[in-house]
Amino acid sequence: MIEVGPFILATERLAAILLIGAFLGFASIVGRRSGAPAGDLAWAAILAGVIAARLTYVAIHYEAFLPEPWTILAVWQGGFTPWAGVLAGIAFILIARKGSRPAIVLAGGAAFLFLVYMITGNVLERRQQVPFPAGITVETLQGTEVDLGTLNGQPFVINLWASWCGPCRREMPMLIDVAASASVLVLMINQGETAEQATRFLEREDLPADMILLDPDQRLAAGLGSRALPITVFVDARGNIRKRHVGEISRAALLEGVESIEQATE
């Protein structure tokens, strides 16, 4: 992930942005060599691909969107199906230019860049799968110490948040709702604030405190290698981080992550 102060950008999102830029550059080259403008076609194909990728993701995870249908529009949370977007973009290019040679070349470039994206994504995903930091102790709102090492042997989810963090506040009600019925333990660990600050926020938002813990020294954030918020990590029963979600998380992504660590345990 890329961090600038409290702001974060997931590495896979950065990779997608860079590859889209590379596609636009390739389209410019194809246009110059063929004498047929390809820039507008490339932008239209990207738009068609983004829409198709989002709609496919929503269709696959439709049950997660039913409680809050408006989150279909919350694209900043992530939630796209890349292969659907690429297929839609390629189809758009070929249909719009009726299978002309420049269109075939441009479609081939899109397919190649998608392959690069998938390989990059697999490498990044494997790099994220590291042991959960050992020796981290946090506190309950009442001041009782909790050794996170006691969670070893079971899959669990940890979300790092703070009351000053806007995305944290937006996702908190959904996280608590999922935690109440999830098949794995979901803990929300406050970073750098006092019990009074966290409690005041929970009371103001009328949220329960059952799954809330405190990490006043932000040792867990340091152990995970990031102090930007929010971050949600999914840990399997072997104590390995299987997945990280940086930034605000959607219900669909949360449930998908829970399923991934359950399957890793089987």
Disulfide bonds with the S-S distance in Angstrom:
Cys165-Cys168 2.43
